[in-house]
């Protein structure tokens, strides 16, 4: 295995993790907004 390849894999894994965290945050934010709107009405 090439050390450069490992570095690339770590970078991809890090980016995937970042995207996953951002997506989860966005979804939770959307759910939170939805419920606050429902409670207001």
mmCIF entry with sequence, helices, sheets and N, C-alpha, C, O atoms, coordinates in Angstrom:
data_MODEL
# 
_entry.id   MODEL 
# 
_entity.id                         1 
_entity.type                       polymer 
_entity.pdbx_number_of_molecules   1 
# 
_entity_poly.entity_id                      1 
_entity_poly.type                           'polypeptide(L)' 
_entity_poly.nstd_linkage                   no 
_entity_poly.nstd_monomer                   no 
_entity_poly.pdbx_seq_one_letter_code       
;(UNK)(UNK)(UNK)(UNK)(UNK)(UNK)(UNK)(UNK)(UNK)(UNK)(UNK)(UNK)(UNK)(UNK)(UNK)(UNK)
(UNK)(UNK)(UNK)(UNK)(UNK)(UNK)(UNK)(UNK)(UNK)(UNK)(UNK)(UNK)(UNK)(UNK)(UNK)(UNK)
(UNK)(UNK)(UNK)(UNK)(UNK)(UNK)(UNK)(UNK)(UNK)
;
_entity_poly.pdbx_seq_one_letter_code_can   XXXXXXXXXXXXXXXXXXXXXXXXXXXXXXXXXXXXXXXXX 
_entity_poly.pdbx_strand_id                 A 
# 
loop_
_entity_poly_seq.entity_id 
_entity_poly_seq.num 
_entity_poly_seq.mon_id 
_entity_poly_seq.hetero 
1 1  UNK n 
1 2  UNK n 
1 3  UNK n 
1 4  UNK n 
1 5  UNK n 
1 6  UNK n 
1 7  UNK n 
1 8  UNK n 
1 9  UNK n 
1 10 UNK n 
1 11 UNK n 
1 12 UNK n 
1 13 UNK n 
1 14 UNK n 
1 15 UNK n 
1 16 UNK n 
1 17 UNK n 
1 18 UNK n 
1 19 UNK n 
1 20 UNK n 
1 21 UNK n 
1 22 UNK n 
1 23 UNK n 
1 24 UNK n 
1 25 UNK n 
1 26 UNK n 
1 27 UNK n 
1 28 UNK n 
1 29 UNK n 
1 30 UNK n 
1 31 UNK n 
1 32 UNK n 
1 33 UNK n 
1 34 UNK n 
1 35 UNK n 
1 36 UNK n 
1 37 UNK n 
1 38 UNK n 
1 39 UNK n 
1 40 UNK n 
1 41 UNK n 
# 
_struct_asym.id          A 
_struct_asym.entity_id   1 
# 
_struct_conf.conf_type_id            HELX_P 
_struct_conf.id                      HELX_P1 
_struct_conf.pdbx_PDB_helix_id       AA1 
_struct_conf.beg_label_comp_id       UNK 
_struct_conf.beg_label_asym_id       A 
_struct_conf.beg_label_seq_id        3 
_struct_conf.pdbx_beg_PDB_ins_code   ? 
_struct_conf.end_label_comp_id       UNK 
_struct_conf.end_label_asym_id       A 
_struct_conf.end_label_seq_id        40 
_struct_conf.pdbx_end_PDB_ins_code   ? 
_struct_conf.beg_auth_comp_id        UNK 
_struct_conf.beg_auth_asym_id        A 
_struct_conf.beg_auth_seq_id         3 
_struct_conf.end_auth_comp_id        UNK 
_struct_conf.end_auth_asym_id        A 
_struct_conf.end_auth_seq_id         40 
_struct_conf.pdbx_PDB_helix_class    1 
_struct_conf.details                 ? 
_struct_conf.pdbx_PDB_helix_length   38 
# 
_struct_conf_type.id          HELX_P 
_struct_conf_type.criteria    ? 
_struct_conf_type.reference   ? 
# 
loop_
_atom_site.group_PDB 
_atom_site.id 
_atom_site.type_symbol 
_atom_site.label_atom_id 
_atom_site.label_alt_id 
_atom_site.label_comp_id 
_atom_site.label_asym_id 
_atom_site.label_entity_id 
_atom_site.label_seq_id 
_atom_site.pdbx_PDB_ins_code 
_atom_site.Cartn_x 
_atom_site.Cartn_y 
_atom_site.Cartn_z 
_atom_site.occupancy 
_atom_site.B_iso_or_equiv 
_atom_site.pdbx_formal_charge 
_atom_site.auth_seq_id 
_atom_site.auth_comp_id 
_atom_site.auth_asym_id 
_atom_site.auth_atom_id 
_atom_site.pdbx_PDB_model_num 
ATOM 1   N N  . UNK A 1 1  ? 0.841   -1.204 0.000  1.00 0.00 ? 1  UNK A N  1 
ATOM 2   C CA . UNK A 1 1  ? 0.000   0.000  0.000  1.00 0.00 ? 1  UNK A CA 1 
ATOM 3   C C  . UNK A 1 1  ? 0.878   1.257  0.000  1.00 0.00 ? 1  UNK A C  1 
ATOM 4   O O  . UNK A 1 1  ? 1.887   1.340  0.700  1.00 0.00 ? 1  UNK A O  1 
ATOM 5   N N  . UNK A 1 2  ? 0.460   2.214  -0.801 1.00 0.00 ? 2  UNK A N  1 
ATOM 6   C CA . UNK A 1 2  ? 1.186   3.479  -0.920 1.00 0.00 ? 2  UNK A CA 1 
ATOM 7   C C  . UNK A 1 2  ? 0.802   4.410  0.236  1.00 0.00 ? 2  UNK A C  1 
ATOM 8   O O  . UNK A 1 2  ? -0.386  4.583  0.508  1.00 0.00 ? 2  UNK A O  1 
ATOM 9   N N  . UNK A 1 3  ? 1.778   5.009  0.920  1.00 0.00 ? 3  UNK A N  1 
ATOM 10  C CA . UNK A 1 3  ? 1.439   5.944  2.017  1.00 0.00 ? 3  UNK A CA 1 
ATOM 11  C C  . UNK A 1 3  ? 0.555   7.100  1.554  1.00 0.00 ? 3  UNK A C  1 
ATOM 12  O O  . UNK A 1 3  ? -0.290  7.577  2.310  1.00 0.00 ? 3  UNK A O  1 
ATOM 13  N N  . UNK A 1 4  ? 0.749   7.552  0.308  1.00 0.00 ? 4  UNK A N  1 
ATOM 14  C CA . UNK A 1 4  ? -0.068  8.624  -0.254 1.00 0.00 ? 4  UNK A CA 1 
ATOM 15  C C  . UNK A 1 4  ? -1.527  8.200  -0.328 1.00 0.00 ? 4  UNK A C  1 
ATOM 16  O O  . UNK A 1 4  ? -2.433  8.994  -0.076 1.00 0.00 ? 4  UNK A O  1 
ATOM 17  N N  . UNK A 1 5  ? -1.740  6.936  -0.677 1.00 0.00 ? 5  UNK A N  1 
ATOM 18  C CA . UNK A 1 5  ? -3.096  6.381  -0.773 1.00 0.00 ? 5  UNK A CA 1 
ATOM 19  C C  . UNK A 1 5  ? -3.788  6.425  0.584  1.00 0.00 ? 5  UNK A C  1 
ATOM 20  O O  . UNK A 1 5  ? -4.966  6.768  0.684  1.00 0.00 ? 5  UNK A O  1 
ATOM 21  N N  . UNK A 1 6  ? -3.036  6.070  1.627  1.00 0.00 ? 6  UNK A N  1 
ATOM 22  C CA . UNK A 1 6  ? -3.586  6.110  2.994  1.00 0.00 ? 6  UNK A CA 1 
ATOM 23  C C  . UNK A 1 6  ? -3.983  7.520  3.385  1.00 0.00 ? 6  UNK A C  1 
ATOM 24  O O  . UNK A 1 6  ? -5.030  7.728  3.998  1.00 0.00 ? 6  UNK A O  1 
ATOM 25  N N  . UNK A 1 7  ? -3.152  8.489  3.032  1.00 0.00 ? 7  UNK A N  1 
ATOM 26  C CA . UNK A 1 7  ? -3.434  9.891  3.342  1.00 0.00 ? 7  UNK A CA 1 
ATOM 27  C C  . UNK A 1 7  ? -4.720  10.328 2.647  1.00 0.00 ? 7  UNK A C  1 
ATOM 28  O O  . UNK A 1 7  ? -5.539  11.043 3.224  1.00 0.00 ? 7  UNK A O  1 
ATOM 29  N N  . UNK A 1 8  ? -4.884  9.891  1.405  1.00 0.00 ? 8  UNK A N  1 
ATOM 30  C CA . UNK A 1 8  ? -6.083  10.207 0.629  1.00 0.00 ? 8  UNK A CA 1 
ATOM 31  C C  . UNK A 1 8  ? -7.318  9.592  1.280  1.00 0.00 ? 8  UNK A C  1 
ATOM 32  O O  . UNK A 1 8  ? -8.362  10.237 1.376  1.00 0.00 ? 8  UNK A O  1 
ATOM 33  N N  . UNK A 1 9  ? -7.196  8.350  1.723  1.00 0.00 ? 9  UNK A N  1 
ATOM 34  C CA . UNK A 1 9  ? -8.311  7.663  2.382  1.00 0.00 ? 9  UNK A CA 1 
ATOM 35  C C  . UNK A 1 9  ? -8.714  8.384  3.666  1.00 0.00 ? 9  UNK A C  1 
ATOM 36  O O  . UNK A 1 9  ? -9.903  8.545  3.943  1.00 0.00 ? 9  UNK A O  1 
ATOM 37  N N  . UNK A 1 10 ? -7.733  8.815  4.442  1.00 0.00 ? 10 UNK A N  1 
ATOM 38  C CA . UNK A 1 10 ? -8.020  9.559  5.673  1.00 0.00 ? 10 UNK A CA 1 
ATOM 39  C C  . UNK A 1 10 ? -8.742  10.870 5.359  1.00 0.00 ? 10 UNK A C  1 
ATOM 40  O O  . UNK A 1 10 ? -9.669  11.262 6.067  1.00 0.00 ? 10 UNK A O  1 
ATOM 41  N N  . UNK A 1 11 ? -8.311  11.537 4.298  1.00 0.00 ? 11 UNK A N  1 
ATOM 42  C CA . UNK A 1 11 ? -8.920  12.800 3.877  1.00 0.00 ? 11 UNK A CA 1 
ATOM 43  C C  . UNK A 1 11 ? -10.375 12.576 3.469  1.00 0.00 ? 11 UNK A C  1 
ATOM 44  O O  . UNK A 1 11 ? -11.260 13.337 3.863  1.00 0.00 ? 11 UNK A O  1 
ATOM 45  N N  . UNK A 1 12 ? -10.620 11.524 2.675  1.00 0.00 ? 12 UNK A N  1 
ATOM 46  C CA . UNK A 1 12 ? -11.982 11.190 2.239  1.00 0.00 ? 12 UNK A CA 1 
ATOM 47  C C  . UNK A 1 12 ? -12.856 10.855 3.449  1.00 0.00 ? 12 UNK A C  1 
ATOM 48  O O  . UNK A 1 12 ? -13.995 11.313 3.540  1.00 0.00 ? 12 UNK A O  1 
ATOM 49  N N  . UNK A 1 13 ? -12.325 10.060 4.371  1.00 0.00 ? 13 UNK A N  1 
ATOM 50  C CA . UNK A 1 13 ? -13.065 9.685  5.578  1.00 0.00 ? 13 UNK A CA 1 
ATOM 51  C C  . UNK A 1 13 ? -13.399 10.921 6.410  1.00 0.00 ? 13 UNK A C  1 
ATOM 52  O O  . UNK A 1 13 ? -14.512 11.039 6.922  1.00 0.00 ? 13 UNK A O  1 
ATOM 53  N N  . UNK A 1 14 ? -12.455 11.832 6.547  1.00 0.00 ? 14 UNK A N  1 
ATOM 54  C CA . UNK A 1 14 ? -12.659 13.067 7.304  1.00 0.00 ? 14 UNK A CA 1 
ATOM 55  C C  . UNK A 1 14 ? -13.746 13.926 6.668  1.00 0.00 ? 14 UNK A C  1 
ATOM 56  O O  . UNK A 1 14 ? -14.620 14.448 7.359  1.00 0.00 ? 14 UNK A O  1 
ATOM 57  N N  . UNK A 1 15 ? -13.685 14.067 5.339  1.00 0.00 ? 15 UNK A N  1 
ATOM 58  C CA . UNK A 1 15 ? -14.688 14.851 4.619  1.00 0.00 ? 15 UNK A CA 1 
ATOM 59  C C  . UNK A 1 15 ? -16.075 14.216 4.740  1.00 0.00 ? 15 UNK A C  1 
ATOM 60  O O  . UNK A 1 15 ? -17.069 14.916 4.931  1.00 0.00 ? 15 UNK A O  1 
ATOM 61  N N  . UNK A 1 16 ? -16.135 12.902 4.630  1.00 0.00 ? 16 UNK A N  1 
ATOM 62  C CA . UNK A 1 16 ? -17.406 12.184 4.756  1.00 0.00 ? 16 UNK A CA 1 
ATOM 63  C C  . UNK A 1 16 ? -18.005 12.399 6.145  1.00 0.00 ? 16 UNK A C  1 
ATOM 64  O O  . UNK A 1 16 ? -19.211 12.603 6.282  1.00 0.00 ? 16 UNK A O  1 
ATOM 65  N N  . UNK A 1 17 ? -17.163 12.353 7.162  1.00 0.00 ? 17 UNK A N  1 
ATOM 66  C CA . UNK A 1 17 ? -17.596 12.563 8.543  1.00 0.00 ? 17 UNK A CA 1 
ATOM 67  C C  . UNK A 1 17 ? -18.135 13.986 8.719  1.00 0.00 ? 17 UNK A C  1 
ATOM 68  O O  . UNK A 1 17 ? -19.166 14.199 9.356  1.00 0.00 ? 17 UNK A O  1 
ATOM 69  N N  . UNK A 1 18 ? -17.424 14.941 8.148  1.00 0.00 ? 18 UNK A N  1 
ATOM 70  C CA . UNK A 1 18 ? -17.831 16.347 8.208  1.00 0.00 ? 18 UNK A CA 1 
ATOM 71  C C  . UNK A 1 18 ? -19.192 16.549 7.547  1.00 0.00 ? 18 UNK A C  1 
ATOM 72  O O  . UNK A 1 18 ? -20.062 17.225 8.097  1.00 0.00 ? 18 UNK A O  1 
ATOM 73  N N  . UNK A 1 19 ? -19.370 15.957 6.362  1.00 0.00 ? 19 UNK A N  1 
ATOM 74  C CA . UNK A 1 19 ? -20.635 16.058 5.636  1.00 0.00 ? 19 UNK A CA 1 
ATOM 75  C C  . UNK A 1 19 ? -21.755 15.405 6.435  1.00 0.00 ? 19 UNK A C  1 
ATOM 76  O O  . UNK A 1 19 ? -22.862 15.941 6.511  1.00 0.00 ? 19 UNK A O  1 
ATOM 77  N N  . UNK A 1 20 ? -21.469 14.242 7.037  1.00 0.00 ? 20 UNK A N  1 
ATOM 78  C CA . UNK A 1 20 ? -22.470 13.539 7.844  1.00 0.00 ? 20 UNK A CA 1 
ATOM 79  C C  . UNK A 1 20 ? -22.907 14.389 9.036  1.00 0.00 ? 20 UNK A C  1 
ATOM 80  O O  . UNK A 1 20 ? -24.100 14.486 9.321  1.00 0.00 ? 20 UNK A O  1 
ATOM 81  N N  . UNK A 1 21 ? -21.956 15.003 9.731  1.00 0.00 ? 21 UNK A N  1 
ATOM 82  C CA . UNK A 1 21 ? -22.266 15.851 10.892 1.00 0.00 ? 21 UNK A CA 1 
ATOM 83  C C  . UNK A 1 21 ? -23.107 17.050 10.457 1.00 0.00 ? 21 UNK A C  1 
ATOM 84  O O  . UNK A 1 21 ? -24.089 17.392 11.116 1.00 0.00 ? 21 UNK A O  1 
ATOM 85  N N  . UNK A 1 22 ? -22.725 17.685 9.355  1.00 0.00 ? 22 UNK A N  1 
ATOM 86  C CA . UNK A 1 22 ? -23.475 18.836 8.842  1.00 0.00 ? 22 UNK A CA 1 
ATOM 87  C C  . UNK A 1 22 ? -24.898 18.445 8.450  1.00 0.00 ? 22 UNK A C  1 
ATOM 88  O O  . UNK A 1 22 ? -25.849 19.174 8.732  1.00 0.00 ? 22 UNK A O  1 
ATOM 89  N N  . UNK A 1 23 ? -25.036 17.290 7.799  1.00 0.00 ? 23 UNK A N  1 
ATOM 90  C CA . UNK A 1 23 ? -26.352 16.810 7.379  1.00 0.00 ? 23 UNK A CA 1 
ATOM 91  C C  . UNK A 1 23 ? -27.233 16.541 8.587  1.00 0.00 ? 23 UNK A C  1 
ATOM 92  O O  . UNK A 1 23 ? -28.395 16.946 8.607  1.00 0.00 ? 23 UNK A O  1 
ATOM 93  N N  . UNK A 1 24 ? -26.690 15.855 9.609  1.00 0.00 ? 24 UNK A N  1 
ATOM 94  C CA . UNK A 1 24 ? -27.439 15.561 10.833 1.00 0.00 ? 24 UNK A CA 1 
ATOM 95  C C  . UNK A 1 24 ? -27.867 16.871 11.499 1.00 0.00 ? 24 UNK A C  1 
ATOM 96  O O  . UNK A 1 24 ? -29.005 16.998 11.952 1.00 0.00 ? 24 UNK A O  1 
ATOM 97  N N  . UNK A 1 25 ? -26.955 17.840 11.556 1.00 0.00 ? 25 UNK A N  1 
ATOM 98  C CA . UNK A 1 25 ? -27.260 19.147 12.148 1.00 0.00 ? 25 UNK A CA 1 
ATOM 99  C C  . UNK A 1 25 ? -28.402 19.833 11.403 1.00 0.00 ? 25 UNK A C  1 
ATOM 100 O O  . UNK A 1 25 ? -29.318 20.375 12.022 1.00 0.00 ? 25 UNK A O  1 
ATOM 101 N N  . UNK A 1 26 ? -28.344 19.805 10.070 1.00 0.00 ? 26 UNK A N  1 
ATOM 102 C CA . UNK A 1 26 ? -29.389 20.417 9.245  1.00 0.00 ? 26 UNK A CA 1 
ATOM 103 C C  . UNK A 1 26 ? -30.729 19.747 9.480  1.00 0.00 ? 26 UNK A C  1 
ATOM 104 O O  . UNK A 1 26 ? -31.743 20.431 9.620  1.00 0.00 ? 26 UNK A O  1 
ATOM 105 N N  . UNK A 1 27 ? -30.754 18.420 9.526  1.00 0.00 ? 27 UNK A N  1 
ATOM 106 C CA . UNK A 1 27 ? -31.991 17.657 9.745  1.00 0.00 ? 27 UNK A CA 1 
ATOM 107 C C  . UNK A 1 27 ? -32.574 17.991 11.118 1.00 0.00 ? 27 UNK A C  1 
ATOM 108 O O  . UNK A 1 27 ? -33.772 18.249 11.234 1.00 0.00 ? 27 UNK A O  1 
ATOM 109 N N  . UNK A 1 28 ? -31.745 17.987 12.148 1.00 0.00 ? 28 UNK A N  1 
ATOM 110 C CA . UNK A 1 28 ? -32.211 18.303 13.502 1.00 0.00 ? 28 UNK A CA 1 
ATOM 111 C C  . UNK A 1 28 ? -32.746 19.727 13.563 1.00 0.00 ? 28 UNK A C  1 
ATOM 112 O O  . UNK A 1 28 ? -33.752 19.989 14.223 1.00 0.00 ? 28 UNK A O  1 
ATOM 113 N N  . UNK A 1 29 ? -32.080 20.638 12.881 1.00 0.00 ? 29 UNK A N  1 
ATOM 114 C CA . UNK A 1 29 ? -32.501 22.027 12.819 1.00 0.00 ? 29 UNK A CA 1 
ATOM 115 C C  . UNK A 1 29 ? -33.870 22.142 12.145 1.00 0.00 ? 29 UNK A C  1 
ATOM 116 O O  . UNK A 1 29 ? -34.737 22.881 12.609 1.00 0.00 ? 29 UNK A O  1 
ATOM 117 N N  . UNK A 1 30 ? -34.055 21.410 11.054 1.00 0.00 ? 30 UNK A N  1 
ATOM 118 C CA . UNK A 1 30 ? -35.326 21.414 10.327 1.00 0.00 ? 30 UNK A CA 1 
ATOM 119 C C  . UNK A 1 30 ? -36.450 20.850 11.197 1.00 0.00 ? 30 UNK A C  1 
ATOM 120 O O  . UNK A 1 30 ? -37.549 21.402 11.223 1.00 0.00 ? 30 UNK A O  1 
ATOM 121 N N  . UNK A 1 31 ? -36.180 19.754 11.908 1.00 0.00 ? 31 UNK A N  1 
ATOM 122 C CA . UNK A 1 31 ? -37.181 19.144 12.800 1.00 0.00 ? 31 UNK A CA 1 
ATOM 123 C C  . UNK A 1 31 ? -37.546 20.126 13.912 1.00 0.00 ? 31 UNK A C  1 
ATOM 124 O O  . UNK A 1 31 ? -38.718 20.295 14.247 1.00 0.00 ? 31 UNK A O  1 
ATOM 125 N N  . UNK A 1 32 ? -36.530 20.767 14.475 1.00 0.00 ? 32 UNK A N  1 
ATOM 126 C CA . UNK A 1 32 ? -36.729 21.739 15.540 1.00 0.00 ? 32 UNK A CA 1 
ATOM 127 C C  . UNK A 1 32 ? -37.614 22.890 15.062 1.00 0.00 ? 32 UNK A C  1 
ATOM 128 O O  . UNK A 1 32 ? -38.545 23.291 15.760 1.00 0.00 ? 32 UNK A O  1 
ATOM 129 N N  . UNK A 1 33 ? -37.325 23.417 13.877 1.00 0.00 ? 33 UNK A N  1 
ATOM 130 C CA . UNK A 1 33 ? -38.122 24.501 13.288 1.00 0.00 ? 33 UNK A CA 1 
ATOM 131 C C  . UNK A 1 33 ? -39.558 24.043 13.056 1.00 0.00 ? 33 UNK A C  1 
ATOM 132 O O  . UNK A 1 33 ? -40.503 24.774 13.351 1.00 0.00 ? 33 UNK A O  1 
ATOM 133 N N  . UNK A 1 34 ? -39.717 22.848 12.534 1.00 0.00 ? 34 UNK A N  1 
ATOM 134 C CA . UNK A 1 34 ? -41.040 22.288 12.262 1.00 0.00 ? 34 UNK A CA 1 
ATOM 135 C C  . UNK A 1 34 ? -41.873 22.222 13.542 1.00 0.00 ? 34 UNK A C  1 
ATOM 136 O O  . UNK A 1 34 ? -43.034 22.630 13.558 1.00 0.00 ? 34 UNK A O  1 
ATOM 137 N N  . UNK A 1 35 ? -41.267 21.703 14.617 1.00 0.00 ? 35 UNK A N  1 
ATOM 138 C CA . UNK A 1 35 ? -41.999 21.588 15.881 1.00 0.00 ? 35 UNK A CA 1 
ATOM 139 C C  . UNK A 1 35 ? -42.304 22.942 16.518 1.00 0.00 ? 35 UNK A C  1 
ATOM 140 O O  . UNK A 1 35 ? -43.378 23.128 17.090 1.00 0.00 ? 35 UNK A O  1 
ATOM 141 N N  . UNK A 1 36 ? -41.381 23.875 16.424 1.00 0.00 ? 36 UNK A N  1 
ATOM 142 C CA . UNK A 1 36 ? -41.649 25.199 16.990 1.00 0.00 ? 36 UNK A CA 1 
ATOM 143 C C  . UNK A 1 36 ? -42.770 25.885 16.230 1.00 0.00 ? 36 UNK A C  1 
ATOM 144 O O  . UNK A 1 36 ? -43.579 26.599 16.823 1.00 0.00 ? 36 UNK A O  1 
ATOM 145 N N  . UNK A 1 37 ? -42.825 25.674 14.918 1.00 0.00 ? 37 UNK A N  1 
ATOM 146 C CA . UNK A 1 37 ? -43.922 26.230 14.110 1.00 0.00 ? 37 UNK A CA 1 
ATOM 147 C C  . UNK A 1 37 ? -45.254 25.583 14.491 1.00 0.00 ? 37 UNK A C  1 
ATOM 148 O O  . UNK A 1 37 ? -46.269 26.271 14.601 1.00 0.00 ? 37 UNK A O  1 
ATOM 149 N N  . UNK A 1 38 ? -45.254 24.275 14.691 1.00 0.00 ? 38 UNK A N  1 
ATOM 150 C CA . UNK A 1 38 ? -46.477 23.530 15.041 1.00 0.00 ? 38 UNK A CA 1 
ATOM 151 C C  . UNK A 1 38 ? -47.008 23.976 16.414 1.00 0.00 ? 38 UNK A C  1 
ATOM 152 O O  . UNK A 1 38 ? -48.216 24.111 16.611 1.00 0.00 ? 38 UNK A O  1 
ATOM 153 N N  . UNK A 1 39 ? -46.089 24.198 17.347 1.00 0.00 ? 39 UNK A N  1 
ATOM 154 C CA . UNK A 1 39 ? -46.469 24.594 18.710 1.00 0.00 ? 39 UNK A CA 1 
ATOM 155 C C  . UNK A 1 39 ? -47.082 26.011 18.678 1.00 0.00 ? 39 UNK A C  1 
ATOM 156 O O  . UNK A 1 39 ? -48.059 26.281 19.376 1.00 0.00 ? 39 UNK A O  1 
ATOM 157 N N  . UNK A 1 40 ? -46.507 26.901 17.873 1.00 0.00 ? 40 UNK A N  1 
ATOM 158 C CA . UNK A 1 40 ? -46.991 28.286 17.765 1.00 0.00 ? 40 UNK A CA 1 
ATOM 159 C C  . UNK A 1 40 ? -48.446 28.348 17.308 1.00 0.00 ? 40 UNK A C  1 
ATOM 160 O O  . UNK A 1 40 ? -49.230 29.144 17.825 1.00 0.00 ? 40 UNK A O  1 
ATOM 161 N N  . UNK A 1 41 ? -48.804 27.507 16.336 1.00 0.00 ? 41 UNK A N  1 
ATOM 162 C CA . UNK A 1 41 ? -50.136 27.554 15.744 1.00 0.00 ? 41 UNK A CA 1 
ATOM 163 C C  . UNK A 1 41 ? -51.206 27.054 16.738 1.00 0.00 ? 41 UNK A C  1 
ATOM 164 O O  . UNK A 1 41 ? -52.391 27.024 16.407 1.00 0.00 ? 41 UNK A O  1 
# 
